[in-house]
Amino acid sequence: MIGLGYVGLTLAVTLAAQGRRVIGVERNQAVRKQLARKEPHVREAGLDLAGAIDGGLFTVTDTVPPGRDVEVYIVCVGTPVDDDGTPDLRQVEGATRSVADMAVDGNLVILRSTVPVGTSRRLLAELRTHADVELAVCPERTVQGIAVQELLSLPQIVSASSPRAVERAAALFRVLTPSIVEVSDLETAELVKLACNAYRYSLFAFANELARLCQSVGVSAREVRDAAATGYERAAMPFAGPVGGSCLPKDTAILSQAFLDHGAPASELLSGVRTAHRRTPEQVADELTEHVRCTAGFGPLAVALLGVAFKGHPETDDERSSPAVEIVAHLRARHADLTVRSHDPSVPEHRQRVLGYEPYAEAKEAVEGANLVIIGTNHRVYTQLSLHWLTERMASPGLVYDAWALHSRAAAELRGRVRYLAFGEGQLVRPA
């Protein structure tokens, strides 16, 4: 298993739990040391790292083992994109070269990483300059936080360089799931993964654009959504809320670039989707700044950020591309005297400090004395909060910004000089 991030570690441990022997290859020394202590560096429900190690079926090293000692290499390294959406393939190309140097005739290489269309066929050509190997493309499609559960239930897309390689790859994944979907070629498998994530990202963009309009009109996006889908499944829409994480934005950018790479007209749809998502945190920061400016007696911004990760459900500790973090960054650019207290039951406190926050173990400690509380994720801890309890601990005047509209129905209960604003939920709610 080349690369032990979210994708590689969950697959490695889950395969080991099914009785397969797995050698994990990870270059990051800090990660290797943490894994040696049987401590996962990613938060995933059901990830039994200790069981895999104690059972003797999972070991970790920093070097790719020789092909005579393995049957299958699985490449799970990252493929990030830069600011303009261009994918950085250095990790996947480096991993492929490392495998090529060690592979022997008959080895199967499985590409699990998400790559631009046409990449896997180019990598196959490089692999075959060293040995007679086969390549399969078996993209990962799990949701962070419930990856182990989904590895054991989701259909697995499989394509490969030969019918025999398809059978070998399918046999491996049947250890996890009985549902294998074979597709005709490597490029189709690459596109399936990109299409899945870009489609979801597009749906979220529509829901959020509609929510922005509802807020301007003064109506509830939640009510519009629920009424539209009642007895009418064709209009089912996701909940509105800022979208982040490393996968959906990245894969949409890669798919958008594919149009240009393969001679098709640029996709205005995907360009618009990416723009809609990118501008949301800045628009929220502008809106909050305007409310503060228009409120008499509002002191220097003392922010309590509830939810640092990019999402709260399913639970994750991943703060990469977190919309809540981006909102705070935009606020910092507008308010030099801003201070930030934070709480997140999943993100370790030392990583919150790296962001310049003062982390607290309890939400009530973080909000004490704050004049701006941002509910940044839909974590169950925050869905269970009492809005009355929250506002009692805040400074006055104050503002609660609920990015997921978790408490919009309870907002009318507000008392005092703390106001409430929710993403997509009509106008500002003032205290009674």
N, C-alpha and C positions, 0 to 999 in steps of 0.2 A: 504494500500500500504506500504509494509515493505521495507524501503530504498528509499530515495529520491535523488538519483544521476541522471545521464543522463537518465537512463532507467526508473526509478520509477517516476521521476517528470514529464517527458513528457507524460507518460501514464496516470498519475493521472490527470493532467490538461486537457488532451484531453478527457478523460472520463467525467470529470466535465462539459466540454463544450458541451457534448452530453446529459447532464441532469442527470448524475449519481452522487450520493453523495459519496464522497471519503474522507477517513481519512488517512492522510499520517503520517507514523511513521518514525522518523529520530532521531538517537542518538546524532548526532553532533550538539552541542548547537549553534555554530556560524552559521551553515546552517539554523537552525530553526529561529534564530533571523533575518537573512536576508530574509527568506521567509515571516516572519511576517510583514516585511516592504514592502511586495509585490515586492521584487526584486529577480528575478531568479538568482541562483548562477551558472547556465549553460547558454550558449548562444545558443538559438534555435529559428529559424525563426518561427513566428506564435504562440509562447508560451504565451498565455494570462493568466498569473498567477493572475494578479489583477482582471480580470473578474471572474475567478473561485472562488477567495476568496470573492469578493464583492457580488457574486451571492449566497453565503451561501452554496455552494456545495463542497468546499474543505477546510479542516481544517488540522492543523499540530500538532502533539503531539510527546512525547518521549516514550510513552508506548503503547504496543499492546492492543487494546480494547478487551473486553470480547466477546466471540462468540455469545452471545445472542443479541448483538448490531450490528452484521455484518452478511452478507450472505457469502461473499467471502474474503479470505485473498490472497493477491498477493505478492509473495516474489521476490524482485528486487535487492537484495544486490550483491556486487561484489564477484568475485571468481578469485583473482589474482594468478599468478604463481611465483615461486621463480626463481632464476637464472638458475637452471637446468631443468625448465619446470614443476616442480611438483606443482599441484594446491593446493592452500590454501583454504580449505573449512570451516574455522572457522566461517566466517560471515554467510554463508548459513546454517550451522548446528546450530549456535546460534539463528538465526531467526526462524528456524524450531522449536527449543525447546521453544522459547517464544510463538509461535503460539500454540504449543501443550498444553502449560500450560493454555491457555485461550479458546481454541476451545471447542465447544459443538457438540453433535451429529447433523449431517446434514450439517455442514459447508463444503465448498469447498475451498481447498487450491490450488492456481495456482502458479507453479514454473516458473518464468520468467527468472531467473538467468541462465547463461550458466554453465553446470556442466559436470563432466566426465560421461561416459556411465555407467549406473547402479546406479548412485547416487540417482535418484528420487525414485526408488523402495525401497532403504534402508531408505530414509527419510519417505516414506509412512508408513513403519513398525513402525517407532518411533512415528509418529503422531497418529497411531491407538492404541498405548498403553494408550492413554489418552481419546480418544473419537472416535466415529464412523464417521470419516470424509472421504472425497474423495480427491484425488490428481489429478490435471491436469498438464501436461507439455505443455506450450505455449511459445516457445522461442521467444525472441526479435530479429529482423533482420533489424532494421532501421539503416540508415546512420546518423552519428552525423552531426548536422547542419540542416538537413531537416527531423528530426524524426517525427515531428507533421504531416507534409505532407504525410510521408510514412505510419504512423499509420492509416491514412484514405484511403489508397490505396493499400498497399501490402497485398497479401494473408497471412492469419494467420495459422500457423501450430498448430494443436490441437491433443493431445492424453490424455487419462485419465484412471483412475483405474476401470471405469465401463462405460457402454454405457450412463447411466443417467448423469454421471459426464461430459462426452464428450458433451452432449447436453447443459448442464448448461454453460460450458466454451465457447462453440461455440456461445450460445445466448449472452453472455457478449460481445464478440468481434465483433458480428454482429452489435452492436451499432456503431462500428467504420468502419468496412469494410464488404462488402457483400461476400467477397471471403474467405471461410474457407476450409482449407485442413486437413481432418481428416486422421491420420495415425494409424497404427494398435496397437502400444504399446508404453510405455514410453521410451524405449530404442531407438526406431526409431526416436521419436521426439528429443531426446537428440542428436542423430547422425546427423539429418538434419541440426541443427544449426552449429555444428562443421564442417560438410562437406562444408557448404556454405562459411564460412570464410576461411577455409584452402584452398579451391579451388581458391578463389580470391587471397589469399596471394601467392599461387604457380604461378598464372599467372603473378603477379607483379614481382616475383623473376625471371621468365624467361625473361620478358621485360628488367629488369635491368641487368641481366647477358649479354644479347645480346647488351645492350647499352655499357657495359664495353668493350666488344670485338670491337664494332664499333669505340669506342674512340681510342683503340690501333691500329686498322687498318688504321684509319684516314678518316672514312666515317661517315655519319649522320645516327644515329639510327632512327630519325624521318622519314627520307626518306625511309629507309628500311621498317619500319613499314607501312607507307602509301602506298608504291608501292606493298607490299605483299598483302594488303587487298583490293586493287583497283579491283573491279569486281570479288573478290575472298574471300567471307565472311568467308570461313573456316580458313583463316589465320589472322582473326581480332585479334589484340593484344592491350593491354592497353598501354598508354603512359609510358615511362620510368620516374623514379623519386624516390628518397628515400621514403620508406614507414614506417610509424610509427603508433602511437595511441596505445590504450590499448587492442583492441579487436582482430585484426587479428593475431598478434604474440601470444597472450595468447591462443586463441582457436586452433591455429595450434599446439601449444605445448601440449594442452590437448588431441587433437586427436592423436598426435604422441605417447603419453603415453598410450593411449587406446590399441594400438597394443600389448604392453607388458602386460598390465593389464589383457587382455583377451586371452593370449596364442598364439597370432599371431606373426610371425616374425617381427622384428623391421622394420619400414618404412624408408628405405634409402632415398626415395624421400622427405618425409617431413623433415627429418634431414637435407638434402641438402638445402631445401628451407629456413629453419631457419638459417642455417649457412650463406647462401648468403645474407640474409637481415642483419644479425648481423654485418657482416664484412664491409658493404658498408660505414658507416660513418667513420670508421678508415681508409679505403682505400682513401676516399676523403681527409681526413686530411693529410695523407702521401703525396698525390699528390700535395696538396697546399703547404705543407712544402718544397717539392722539387722545386717547381716553385720559391718560395721565396728565397731559398738557391742559386739558379742559376741566380738570377737577381741582377745585380750590382746596388748598391745604395739603395736597399730595406731596409728601417729602421725597428725599432721595430714594431711588428705587431699591428696595430690599426684596429680592425675589426668592421665593421658595419654589423650587422645581420638584414636582412629584412625578417621578418617572424619567429616568435618564436613558434607558434602552430604547431601541427604535420601535419596540412594540411591547405590550404587556401580556397579550394573549395570542397564541400560546406563549408561555413565559420564556424569556431569553435574557442572557446577560450581555448581549451584543449591542454596544452603543454606536457602532459604525453607521454613518449616515442617518443618525437619529434626528428626526424633525424637531423634537423638543430642544436638543442641543443646538441646532441651527437657529431656532427662534431666539434662544438666549444669546447666541453670538451676534445676531443682528441687533438685539437690544443693547448689548455692550457697545456696539459701534455708535449707538445714538445717545448713550447715557454713561459718561465717563465715571460717575460715582456709583455705578451699580454694584451691588453685592449679591452673591448667589449662595443660598443654602440648598442642599439637595437631599433627596431620599429616593432610594430604589432598592427593593428587597432582593433584587437579582444581581445588580451590577456591584462588584466589590468596591469598597470605599476608596481604596488606593487609586482605582481608575477614575473615580469621580474627582479626586483631588487633581489628577493630571489635567482635567478639564478646567481647573481653576475654581472648583466648587468647594464648599465646606459641607461635607456629608454628615448626615445624622442617621442613627440606627432606627429612629422612630419618626413617623410623619409628623406627629404632634410637636416634636422638637424643632423640626425644620420650618414649620409654619408659624411658630411663636414669634410675634412681632413683625412678620412680613407684611408689606402693603401690596404685593402682587404675588398671588399664588397661581402657578401654571400647572394644571393637571395634564401632564404630557403623554401619558400612555393609558391604555385601558386595562391595566393590571387589576386583578380582583381586589387587591388591597384598597385601590382608589374607588372602585365601584361601590365598596361597602362603607366608604366614608359618609358621615353625616355632614351635609352642607352647613347646618346650624353649628355643629361642633367645630367645623373648620373656621368659620367666620368669627366665632367667639375668640379665637386665639390670634387673630390678625390685628394689625394696626388699623386705625381708622383716620382718614378714609382709606379704603382699600379696594382691590379688584381681584376677583377669581376668574381666571381664564381657563375654560374647560375645553381642551382640544378635541375631546371625544364625546362631548355633550352627555356625559355620564349622569349629570345631575340636573339636566334642564327642566325636568318635571317638578323638581323640588325647589326651584329657584324662587318661587313666589313666597317661600317661607322666610326669606332673608329679612333680618332686622338690623338696625343700625346704619352705618355709612359704608358698608361693604357691598359692592355691586357685583353682578355676575354676568359673564359673557361666554357663550358657547359657540363653537364652530358650526356655522350653518343653522343656528337656531334663532333666527329673528333678531330683534333689537335687544339692546342692553337692558337687563333686568335690574331695576333699581329697588332698594329696600322699601318695604311697605311702611 
